[in-house]
């Protein structure tokens, strides 16, 4: 049988493979690193079928396996699309399983957690045909009341997608009750992310986060984010298979293009992977994290896993550290990018192009034709910048 540690330790290989659990349940590991639970069974005609549960926890996969086996024992087809789903939660989970394999693991987790946190308790058990616009609006207004205006907007889009999926499946025929855009709060004006740009304040933030009574993995993730100046989504999805030469003289982190902020076509091209040279302090953090793993030599898939182990740290976890450290409203996780750019451009104005490359940006003065053909990484120059940046932050 599988264990949570075994699920975490399963690393991608050139070809897809599986790790069996029992009673037909197994973990499917794709060459891309995507993990999903699946179940093999035989239908009423004796033909072998596969039921896909998606990127969920081992406990939830076993629970779904047991539900499916019970349905099979009753002579029913266990597939979500084989018979009518009646509740919103049932439709939402079927929609999520249908879409999750096309998403990054981090995004798949974020989507289902948002539904579980903000929608299922209120409307999850209600029949699809009985859900009204006022019901959905009440769910969204509760999210808005927390000040999470953008979160409410994304949740509305997900609820709408669930109902469109359910209509396509024939599970409901009502008009989409998530069409409440006009009643939602206006989107906040876009502006700059809060970021500190004074060296003394940046050092104070790093020191105060280090001193917090918080999970070590969160404090290490915060420091690694600061040292690399990557986007939070890239850090949350970071997997051990992306780290190269950690024990060598020139360690790097190769962020897959699929997790970079790129157009759809560019995301599919490995040539657009973003290479992050790891400074000595950044590499030391990774070695410390790896040394603390429960299974020596078989680290978790995620470098910075959350409490569930099979999932990354929460989207708001690092930001909450900054609030606790007394920097709420003054600095956010994404702000490290502005901090790095501002401080290093002031210190090294002649290195502007390499500073842009370090952030994963195309240098502003590079012509369009050169952008298409110039694949130079300038790793030595960028490594020097990140080593100096580490000195700025932690001495």
N, C-alpha and C positions, 0 to 999 in steps of 0.2 A: 504493500500500500504506500501511497505517497505521503509525504509530510510537508508542512509549510516550508521547511528548510530546503527540501528537495525541489520544490516548485521554484523557490527563489534562486537556487543554484543552477537550474537548467539554462544552459547557454546555447546560443544559435550555432548551427553547423551549416556546411555548404548545402545540405539537403534537409528538408523538413523531417522531423522525427517525433516519436511519441513516448511518453512515460505513463505506464498503466497504473491505475489505482485499484480497480476492482469492480465487478458487476457491470462491466462494459464501459466504465468511465476512464478517460485518459486525458493527459495534457498534451496538446499539440503545440510544438515549437517550430515556428517558421524560420527560414534563413534570415529574415529581417530582424528576428528577435521577438516578434509578436507571439504571445502565448495565449492560447484559448483552450477551454475545457470542452471536450466532446464526448459523446456516448454512442457506442455501437449497440444495435439491437436488431432483432428480426421481426418483421411485420407479420400480419396474420397470414400472409401467403408464403412465409418462410424466407423472404428476401432480406438480405442484410441492408440496414439503413443506418445513417449517421445523424445524430441530433447534436447541433452546435449550441453550446451555452454561452460562449464568448469569454471575454477577459474579466472573470469574476474570481472570488476567493475560493479556496479549496472547500471550505465549509459550505458555501452557497452551492457550489457545483454538486457536492454530495447530496444536498437537500433536493436539488432539481432532479438529480438522478433517481432519488427515491420516489419523487412525485411521478416521474416518467415511468418507472417500473410498475408503480401502482396502476397507472392508466393502462399500460400494456396488459397487466393481469386481468383488467376488466374488459379486455378486448377492444380498447380504444387506441387511436393513433396519438402518440404523445407529442407530435410536432405542433408548435404554436400556430402554424398556418393550416393545420388539418381540420380544426373545428373552431367554432366561433369563440373569440375571447370577449368576455362581457365587461370586465372592470377596466378602469383607466390604468391601474398599476400593471395588470396583465398585458395590456396593449403596449404600455410604455416599455416594459421589459422585453417584449418581443421585438419592438422597434429598435431598442438598443442593441440586442443581440444581432439583429439584421445589419445594423450599420457599424458596429464596433470593430469588425475585422478590417474595415477601411480607414480606421482612425489610428492615431498613435495611442499607445497604452495610457499615457498621461491624460489625453483628451477624453478617452473612453471612461476613465475613472471620474474625471470632473463632471461629465454629463450625467452619469447615473447617480453620483453623489448629490448633485444639485436637485434632481428629481426626488431622491429619497429624503433629503433634508427639508425641502420646501413644498413639495406637491403631494407626496403619497399620503402623509398623515391627514391631509384635508380632503382630497378627492380620490385617493388611490383605490378605495374599496367601492366607490360609486360606479354604477353601471354607465357605460359610455353614453348611452342614449339619454341619461338623466342629468348629465352635467350641463350647466347653463353658463352663459357669459358672466352673470354676477358671481357665480361660484369661482370661476377662473380669476376674475378681477380681484376678488377677495384674497386669493392666494398671492397674487402679484403685489397687491397693496401692502400686504404684511412684509414682503421682502423690501419694498420701497421704504417702509417705516424704519427699517434698519439703516437707511441711508444708502442702500445698495441698488442704486437706480439702474446701472448697467447690468447688474446681475438679474434684476427683474425683467429687463428687455430680452436677455438671452434665454431666460426660463420661459418666457412667453413663446419665443420661437421654437423651443423644444416641445412645448405642449402642443403647439400648432402642428408640428411635424408628426407627433404621435397620432393626432386625429386624422391627418391626411393619410398616414400609413393604415390606420384602422379602416378608413373609408375605402381605400384601395383593396383591402382584404375582405371587405363586405361585412365587417363587424359592427358598423354603424352607418347610418345614412343621414344623420343630422348635420346641419351647417356647423362649420368649425367654431366652437365656443371660445377659442383662443383669439378670435378676431376682436381684440379689445384695445388696439393700439391707441385709439383716440382718447381713451380714458386713463392712459398711463401718464406718469410724470414725464416732462420733456427731458430728452437726453442732456446731460450736463455738457456745458461748453468744453470742447477739447482744449487742453492746455498742457503746459510742461509738467512732467512728473516731478514731484518734490525731491530735491537732491541737494546735499551739502557739497560745497565746493571749496571750503576752507580746510586746509590740511589739519589744523588743530582739532576741528570739529569731527573730521573723518576718523582721526585716531581715537578721539574720545568715544565715538559710536562703537568702533571695533572693540575697544577695551570694555565698555559697559555691557555689550552683548556677551562677551566672553565671561563676565562676572555674574551673569544671570543664573538663577536656579532653573535651568531648562534642560531638556534632553540633549546630551552631548552631540547627537547627530544633527540637531537643528543648529546648534552653535557652530559646528564645523561647516554645515552647508552655508550658513550666512557668511563666514569668513572666506570660504571658497568662492562664493558668488562675488564678494568684494574684490578678491584677488584676480579673478578672470574677467570681470565686467561683461559677462554674458547675459543673455535674457533669462529670466526666471524659468520660463518653460523649457529652455534647453537644459538647465541644471536639474530640474525636477525629473526630466526624462533620461538623464544621463545613466548609461549602463556600463558595466565593467568592460565589456567587449569593445568599447569605444576608446579605451585608454591604451596607449602604446608606449613601450619602453619606460615603464614607471621606475624601474630599478636602474635605468641607464643614465647617460649624461644629458640626453635631450628628450625628456618625456613630453608627450603631446596628448591632447584629447581631440579626437576626430568626431565632430558633431555632424551626424548625417544630414544631408540636404533636406530630407523629409521633415526635420524638426527646425529648420531655419525659416526665417521670415522671407519667403520667396514666392514667386508665382508658381502655379500648379505644375507647369512643364519643367521648370528649374528644380523643383523639389524631387523630381523623379530621376535627375541626373547626378550620379555620384561625384561627377567632376565639381559639383557645387558644394561638396562637403566643406565645412568650415573647420580649419585646424587651429586649435588653441595651444600655443606653446605654454607649458606649465612651469611657472617659476618654482624655485626651490621650496618656498613655503607652501605653495599650492600642491606640489607633489607630496610633500610631507603630510598634508592633511589626508590625501588619498591613502597613503601607506598606513596612517593611523586608523582610518576607518576600516581598511581591509584587515588589519591585525585584530580588530575587535569582532570580526564576523564569527558567528557560531560554528560554522563548518570550515576549518582551515583549508585553504586551497580551493574552496568552492564558494566564492562570495555570492551575495545576493545579486540578482540581475540588476537592480537599481543600486546606484552608488549611495544615494541618500534616501533609503526607504522610510515610509511612514510607519505608524504603529502596527498596521495590518501586515507589514512585511512584504506582501506581494504587490503593494501599491507604493507610489512615490510619496514624499512628504506633501502635506496639504498646500493648496495654492496660497493660503493666507498665513501659513505658519511663520515664515521669516518676517513678514510685515508685522505680525503680532509681537515678535521679539523687539522690533524697533519702537513700538508703542510702549512696551514695558520698560525699555531702556530710557524712555523720556524723549524720544525723537519723533513721536507721532505727529504727522502733518508736516514734518520737516525733511524726512527722508523715507523713501520707499525702496523695495528691492530693485526695481528698474532704475532707480536713481544712480546706482553705481556706474552705469554707463555714462551718464552726464558728468559724474564726478571724475571718472577716468579721463574723459575727453577734455574737460575744462582744465584740470590740473596738468595733464601731460602736454597739452597744446601750449600752456603757459611756460612750462619748463623746457619743452623741446619743439618750438615752432617749426623747425626745419624738418620734423618727422611727421608732419600732418598726414601725409598719405599713408604711412605705416600705422598711425593711430586709427585712421579710418578702417584699414584692413583688419586691425586687431578687433574692432567692433563688428566685423562682418559686413562692413559697408564698402561699396566701390568708391575709390577716391574721386572726389568731385571734379578734379581736373583731368580725369581719364576720358579720352574720346570714346564714342560709341563703338567704333571698329576695334579699338584696343581692348575694350571690355570683353568683346566676343572671343578674342584670341590670346590675350595675355593671361596665362595661368600661373605666373610667378607668385609664390607665397610669401617671400621676404621673411622667412621664419627667424633668421638670426636677428634681424633688426627688431622684429616684434617680440622675440624672447627678451631682448635687452630692455625694451620698454616695460614689459611686465615685471621683470626683475626690479627695475627702478621703481615701478608702481608699488611693489611689495615693500620696498624700503620706505616709501612715503607713508604707507598705511601702518606698518608695524615695526619699522626700524630694522 
